[in-house]
Amino acid sequence: MLIQIQRISQHKVVRQGTKYIIVGGVCTLADIAVLYFLTRYIGINYLISSILSFSVGVVINYFFCVMWIFDFRTIQNRTHEFLCYLAISLVALGINTFVIWVLTAFFAFYFLISKIFASIITLIYNFLIRKYFLHTIR
């Protein structure tokens, strides 16, 4: 049993996924902190705050992904790679904003609870799409 767990943990995708969850957690904490601060203390609408805070998380995530998680780059030009990250992130931002809006406006969830659900969905989407399009040998 222990040998099987070691084999699984040595699998590259499992290692990358584990690192991505750690990075995603750090980025999500930064995202939620900025969201809370902008909404609670600055008085910005929660949806606008979520867009701004999401952007902070995207930049942090990009640097962790290229420096620590993924060792292969499909796109060698870093500017082009970052633009692809942004394009993928725009879709994730749409998903994120939609989930927050629906849960808060229609189901009366507190906006930070909505954000947690949205973050789980976008974490999965981002890992799968970025892994496939930006960090897979073809």
ZATIZA-261302 format. One record per residue: residue number from 1; residue in one letter; x, y, z of N, C-alpha, C in turn. Coordinates in steps of 0.02 Angstrom, whole numbers, plus 32768, in hexadecimal, padded with zeros to 4 digits. Layout:
BEGIN
[atom NUM,"A",[X,Y,Z],[X,Y,Z],[X,Y,Z]]
...
END
This chain:
BEGIN
[atom 1,"M",[8029,7FC4,8000],[8000,8000,8000],[802B,803F,8000]]
[atom 2,"L",[805E,8040,802B],[808B,8079,8030],[80B1,8083,7FEE]]
[atom 3,"I",[80C5,804D,7FCF],[80E9,8051,7F8F],[80BB,806D,7F5A]]
[atom 4,"Q",[807C,805A,7F5A],[804D,8075,7F29],[8043,80C0,7F33]]
[atom 5,"I",[803F,80D6,7F71],[8038,811E,7F7F],[8075,8143,7F68]]
[atom 6,"Q",[80B1,8126,7F73],[80EF,8146,7F5D],[80F1,814C,7F12]]
[atom 7,"R",[80DC,8118,7EEE],[80DA,811A,7EA5],[80AB,8150,7E8C]]
[atom 8,"I",[8071,8153,7EAB],[8040,8186,7E97],[805C,81CB,7EA4]]
[atom 9,"S",[807B,81D6,7EDF],[8095,8218,7EF0],[80D0,822C,7EC4]]
[atom 10,"Q",[80F1,81FA,7EA6],[8128,820A,7E79],[8111,821B,7E33]]
[atom 11,"H",[80D3,820D,7E24],[80B8,821D,7DE3],[80B6,8269,7DD9]]
[atom 12,"K",[80D0,8280,7DA2],[80D9,82C7,7D95],[8099,82EF,7D9B]]
[atom 13,"V",[8063,82D7,7D80],[8024,82FD,7D82],[800B,8303,7DC9]]
[atom 14,"V",[8014,82CF,7DF2],[8000,82D2,7E38],[8029,8306,7E5D]]
[atom 15,"R",[806B,8307,7E51],[8096,8339,7E71],[8081,837F,7E5B]]
[atom 16,"Q",[8076,8387,7E1A],[8061,83C9,7E01],[801D,83DD,7E1E]]
[atom 17,"G",[7FEF,83AE,7E20],[7FAD,83BD,7E3C],[7FB1,83D1,7E85]]
[atom 18,"T",[7FDC,83AE,7EAB],[7FE4,83BE,7EF1],[8001,8404,7EF9]]
[atom 19,"K",[8035,8413,7ED3],[8052,8456,7ED5],[801F,848B,7EC0]]
[atom 20,"Y",[7FF7,847B,7E8D],[7FC5,84AA,7E75],[7F91,84B8,7EAA]]
[atom 21,"I",[7F7E,8486,7ED1],[7F4E,8490,7F07],[7F6D,84BE,7F3C]]
[atom 22,"I",[7FAC,84B5,7F4C],[7FCE,84E0,7F7D],[7FD0,8528,7F63]]
[atom 23,"V",[7FE6,8530,7F25],[7FE9,8573,7F07],[7FA2,8591,7F02]]
[atom 24,"G",[7F73,8568,7EED],[7F2E,857F,7EE9],[7F14,8597,7F2C]]
[atom 25,"G",[7F28,8574,7F61],[7F15,858A,7FA4],[7F32,85CD,7FB6]]
[atom 26,"V",[7F72,85D7,7FA7],[7F92,8617,7FB4],[7F70,864F,7F8C]]
[atom 27,"C",[7F65,8641,7F4C],[7F45,8673,7F21],[7EFD,8681,7F37]]
[atom 28,"T",[7EDA,864E,7F4C],[7E95,8656,7F63],[7E94,8680,7FA3]]
[atom 29,"L",[7EC2,8674,7FD0],[7EC5,869D,800D],[7ED3,86E6,7FFC]]
[atom 30,"A",[7F01,86F2,7FCE],[7F0F,8737,7FB9],[7ED1,8755,7F98]]
[atom 31,"D",[7EB1,872F,7F6D],[7E74,8744,7F4A],[7E3D,8756,7F7B]]
[atom 32,"I",[7E30,872B,7FAC],[7DFB,8737,7FDD],[7E0C,8772,800A]]
[atom 33,"A",[7E4B,8779,801C],[7E60,87B2,8047],[7E55,87F4,8022]]
[atom 34,"V",[7E69,87F7,7FE4],[7E5F,8834,7FBD],[7E15,8841,7FB2]]
[atom 35,"L",[7DEF,880C,7FA2],[7DA6,8813,7F99],[7D86,882F,7FD8]]
[atom 36,"Y",[7D96,8813,8010],[7D79,8829,8050],[7D8B,8872,805E]]
[atom 37,"F",[7DCB,8882,8057],[7DE3,88C6,8064],[7DC0,88F9,8037]]
[atom 38,"L",[7DBE,88EB,7FF5],[7DA0,891B,7FC7],[7D55,8923,7FD3]]
[atom 39,"T",[7D34,88ED,7FE3],[7CEB,88F0,7FEE],[7CDA,890E,8032]]
[atom 40,"R",[7CFA,88F5,8066],[7CE9,8909,80AA],[7D04,894E,80BD]]
[atom 41,"Y",[7D42,895C,80AC],[7D61,899A,80C4],[7D62,89D3,8091]]
[atom 42,"I",[7D65,89C2,8051],[7D65,89F6,801E],[7D1E,8A03,8004]]
[atom 43,"G",[7CF2,89D1,800A],[7CAC,89DA,7FF7],[7C9D,89CC,7FAE]]
[atom 44,"I",[7CC9,89A7,7F8D],[7CBE,8995,7F47],[7C8D,895B,7F44]]
[atom 45,"N",[7C62,895B,7F12],[7C32,8925,7F08],[7C57,88E2,7F05]]
[atom 46,"Y",[7C39,88AF,7F23],[7C5B,886D,7F29],[7C6E,884F,7EE6]]
[atom 47,"L",[7C47,885B,7EB1],[7C59,883F,7E6F],[7C95,8863,7E51]]
[atom 48,"I",[7C98,88A4,7E58],[7CD2,88C9,7E3F],[7D10,88B7,7E68]]
[atom 49,"S",[7D07,88B3,7EA9],[7D3F,889E,7ED5],[7D58,8859,7EC2]]
[atom 50,"S",[7D2A,882C,7EB1],[7D3F,87E7,7EA0],[7D67,87E6,7E5F]]
[atom 51,"I",[7D56,8812,7E31],[7D7D,8816,7DF3],[7DC4,882F,7E01]]
[atom 52,"L",[7DC9,8863,7E29],[7E0B,887F,7E3B],[7E34,884D,7E63]]
[atom 53,"S",[7E14,882D,7E94],[7E39,87FE,7EBF],[7E4E,87C0,7E97]]
[atom 54,"F",[7E24,87AA,7E69],[7E34,8771,7E3E],[7E73,8780,7E16]]
[atom 55,"S",[7E79,87BD,7DFE],[7EB3,87D2,7DD6],[7EF4,87CC,7DFE]]
[atom 56,"V",[7EF2,87DC,7E3E],[7F2C,87D5,7E69],[7F40,878B,7E6C]]
[atom 57,"G",[7F0F,8760,7E76],[7F1C,8718,7E79],[7F39,86FC,7E39]]
[atom 58,"V",[7F23,8716,7E00],[7F3C,86FE,7DBE],[7F86,870C,7DB7]]
[atom 59,"V",[7F9B,8747,7DC9],[7FE2,8759,7DC2],[800D,872E,7DF1]]
[atom 60,"I",[7FF8,8726,7E2E],[801E,86FC,7E5E],[8020,86B4,7E43]]
[atom 61,"N",[7FE8,869B,7E2B],[7FE4,8657,7E12],[8013,864C,7DD7]]
[atom 62,"Y",[8015,867C,7DA9],[8040,8675,7D6E],[8089,866A,7D84]]
[atom 63,"F",[80A1,8694,7DB0],[80E7,868E,7DC4],[80F6,864D,7DE8]]
[atom 64,"F",[80CA,8637,7E13],[80D4,85F6,7E34],[80D2,85BD,7E02]]
[atom 65,"C",[80A5,85C0,7DD2],[809E,858A,7DA1],[80DD,8582,7D77]]
[atom 66,"V",[80F8,85B9,7D5E],[8132,85B4,7D32],[8173,85A9,7D58]]
[atom 67,"M",[8175,85BB,7D98],[81B4,85B5,7DBC],[81B7,8576,7DE9]]
[atom 68,"W",[817D,855A,7DFA],[817F,8523,7E2B],[8157,84E6,7E15]]
[atom 69,"I",[811E,84EE,7DF6],[80F2,84B5,7DEA],[8103,8490,7DAA]]
[atom 70,"F",[8101,84B3,7D72],[8109,8493,7D31],[8150,849D,7D18]]
[atom 71,"D",[8171,8465,7D05],[81B5,846A,7CEC],[81BA,846B,7CA0]]
[atom 72,"F",[8183,8463,7C7E],[8182,8466,7C35],[8156,849F,7C1F]]
[atom 73,"R",[816E,84C3,7BED],[8149,84FC,7BD2],[8139,84F0,7B89]]
[atom 74,"T",[80F9,84EF,7B78],[80E5,84E8,7B32],[80F9,8526,7B0B]]
[atom 75,"I",[80F0,8560,7B2A],[8100,85A0,7B0A],[8140,85BB,7B2B]]
[atom 76,"Q",[8174,85C3,7B03],[81B4,85D8,7B1F],[81B8,8623,7B2C]]
[atom 77,"N",[8195,864B,7B04],[8195,8693,7B0D],[816A,86A3,7B4A]]
[atom 78,"R",[8189,86C0,7B7D],[8164,86CC,7BBC],[812B,86FE,7BB4]]
[atom 79,"T",[8133,872F,7B89],[80FD,875F,7B7D],[80C0,873C,7B60]]
[atom 80,"H",[80CC,8713,7B2D],[8095,86EE,7B0E],[8076,86BD,7B41]]
[atom 81,"E",[80A0,869D,7B68],[8088,866F,7B9A],[805B,8693,7BCD]]
[atom 82,"F",[8072,86CD,7BE4],[804A,86F3,7C14],[8008,8709,7BF5]]
[atom 83,"L",[8008,871C,7BB5],[7FCA,872F,7B94],[7F9A,86F4,7B8F]]
[atom 84,"C",[7FB5,86B8,7B83],[7F8A,867C,7B83],[7F6E,866F,7BC9]]
[atom 85,"Y",[7F97,8678,7BFD],[7F7E,8672,7C41],[7F45,86A3,7C4D]]
[atom 86,"L",[7F4E,86E0,7C35],[7F19,8712,7C3E],[7EDA,86FF,7C19]]
[atom 87,"A",[7EE1,86E4,7BDD],[7EA5,86CF,7BB7],[7E80,8697,7BDC]]
[atom 88,"I",[7EA4,8666,7BF4],[7E86,8630,7C1B],[7E66,864D,7C5A]]
[atom 89,"S",[7E89,867C,7C79],[7E70,869B,7CB6],[7E32,86C5,7CAB]]
[atom 90,"L",[7E2B,86E2,7C70],[7DEE,8708,7C62],[7DB0,86DB,7C62]]
[atom 91,"V",[7DB7,869F,7C47],[7D80,866F,7C4A],[7D73,865C,7C93]]
[atom 92,"A",[7DA9,864F,7CB9],[7DA1,863E,7D00],[7D82,8678,7D26]]
[atom 93,"L",[7D93,86B5,7D14],[7D76,86F0,7D34],[7D2B,86F3,7D26]]
[atom 94,"G",[7D17,86E3,7CE9],[7CD0,86E1,7CD8],[7CAB,86AD,7D02]]
[atom 95,"I",[7CC9,8672,7D08],[7CAC,863C,7D31],[7CA7,8653,7D7A]]
[atom 96,"N",[7CDE,866E,7D92],[7CE3,8685,7DD7],[7CAD,86BA,7DE7]]
[atom 97,"T",[7CA9,86EC,7DBD],[7C7A,8723,7DC8],[7C32,870A,7DC4]]
[atom 98,"F",[7C24,86DE,7D94],[7BE1,86C3,7D8B],[7BCC,869B,7DC9]]
[atom 99,"V",[7BF8,8670,7DE2],[7BE8,8646,7E1C],[7BDC,8673,7E59]]
[atom 100,"I",[7C07,86A4,7E64],[7BFF,86D1,7E9D],[7BBC,86F6,7E98]]
[atom 101,"W",[7BAD,8710,7E5D],[7B6F,8735,7E53],[7B32,8709,7E5F]]
[atom 102,"V",[7B31,86CD,7E41],[7AF7,86A1,7E49],[7AED,868D,7E92]]
[atom 103,"L",[7B22,8678,7EB3],[7B1B,8661,7EF8],[7B08,869A,7F28]]
[atom 104,"T",[7B23,86D6,7F1A],[7B15,870F,7F46],[7AD1,872D,7F37]]
[atom 105,"A",[7AC2,8739,7EF7],[7A84,875C,7EE5],[7A46,8730,7EE8]]
[atom 106,"F",[7A4D,86F1,7ED6],[7A12,86C5,7ED1],[7A0A,8694,7F0B]]
[atom 107,"F",[7A42,8684,7F2D],[7A3E,8655,7F64],[7A50,8674,7FA8]]
[atom 108,"A",[7A5C,86B6,7FA7],[7A69,86DD,7FE3],[7AA6,86C5,800B]]
[atom 109,"F",[7AD7,86A9,7FE9],[7B16,8697,800A],[7B3C,86D7,8019]]
[atom 110,"Y",[7B61,86D8,804F],[7B8F,870E,805D],[7BC4,870D,8026]]
[atom 111,"F",[7BD9,8748,800E],[7C04,874A,7FD3],[7C46,8724,7FDC]]
[atom 112,"L",[7C60,8720,8018],[7C9E,86FB,8022],[7C93,86AF,801E]]
[atom 113,"I",[7C59,8698,8033],[7C48,8651,802B],[7C40,8641,7FE1]]
[atom 114,"S",[7C1F,866D,7FBD],[7C18,8665,7F74],[7C5D,8662,7F53]]
[atom 115,"K",[7C8B,868C,7F6B],[7CCF,868E,7F50],[7CF2,864B,7F5B]]
[atom 116,"I",[7CE9,862D,7F93],[7D0A,85EC,7FA1],[7CF2,85B7,7F6F]]
[atom 117,"F",[7CB1,85B4,7F63],[7C97,8584,7F32],[7CB2,8594,7EEC]]
[atom 118,"A",[7CB3,85D3,7EDA],[7CCC,85E7,7E99],[7D16,85D6,7E92]]
[atom 119,"S",[7D3C,85DE,7EC7],[7D84,85CF,7EC6],[7D92,8585,7EBA]]
[atom 120,"I",[7D6A,855A,7ED8],[7D73,8512,7ECD],[7D68,8500,7E84]]
[atom 121,"I",[7D33,851C,7E67],[7D24,850E,7E21],[7D5B,8528,7DF3]]
[atom 122,"T",[7D71,8566,7DFF],[7DA4,8583,7DD3],[7DE8,8563,7DDE]]
[atom 123,"L",[7DF7,854A,7E1A],[7E36,8528,7E25],[7E3A,84EA,7DF9]]
[atom 124,"I",[7E06,84C3,7DF7],[7E05,8486,7DCE],[7E0A,8498,7D83]]
[atom 125,"Y",[7DE2,84C8,7D6E],[7DE3,84DE,7D28],[7E2A,84F5,7D14]]
[atom 126,"N",[7E46,8522,7D3D],[7E88,853E,7D2D],[7EBE,8509,7D28]]
[atom 127,"F",[7EC0,84DA,7D58],[7EF3,84A6,7D56],[7EED,847D,7D16]]
[atom 128,"L",[7EB2,8465,7D08],[7EA8,843A,7CCD],[7EB8,845E,7C8C]]
[atom 129,"I",[7EA0,849A,7C84],[7EAB,84BF,7C45],[7EF4,84D4,7C3F]]
[atom 130,"R",[7F11,84EF,7C73],[7F57,8504,7C6F],[7F86,84C9,7C65]]
[atom 131,"K",[7F79,8493,7C88],[7FA3,8457,7C80],[7FA0,8440,7C38]]
[atom 132,"Y",[7F64,843B,7C1C],[7F5D,8421,7BD8],[7F79,8451,7BA3]]
[atom 133,"F",[7F68,8490,7BA6],[7F7B,84BF,7B70],[7FC0,84DE,7B78]]
[atom 134,"L",[7FD8,84E5,7BB6],[8016,850A,7BC0],[8051,84E0,7BD9]]
[atom 135,"H",[8043,84A5,7BF5],[8079,847F,7C14],[8078,8434,7C04]]
[atom 136,"T",[8064,8423,7BC7],[8063,83DD,7BB3],[808B,83D5,7B73]]
[atom 137,"I",[80B6,83A4,7B72],[80DE,8395,7B36],[80AF,8376,7B03]]
[atom 138,"R",[80B3,838E,7AC6],[8087,8374,7A91],[80B0,8356,7A5A]]
END
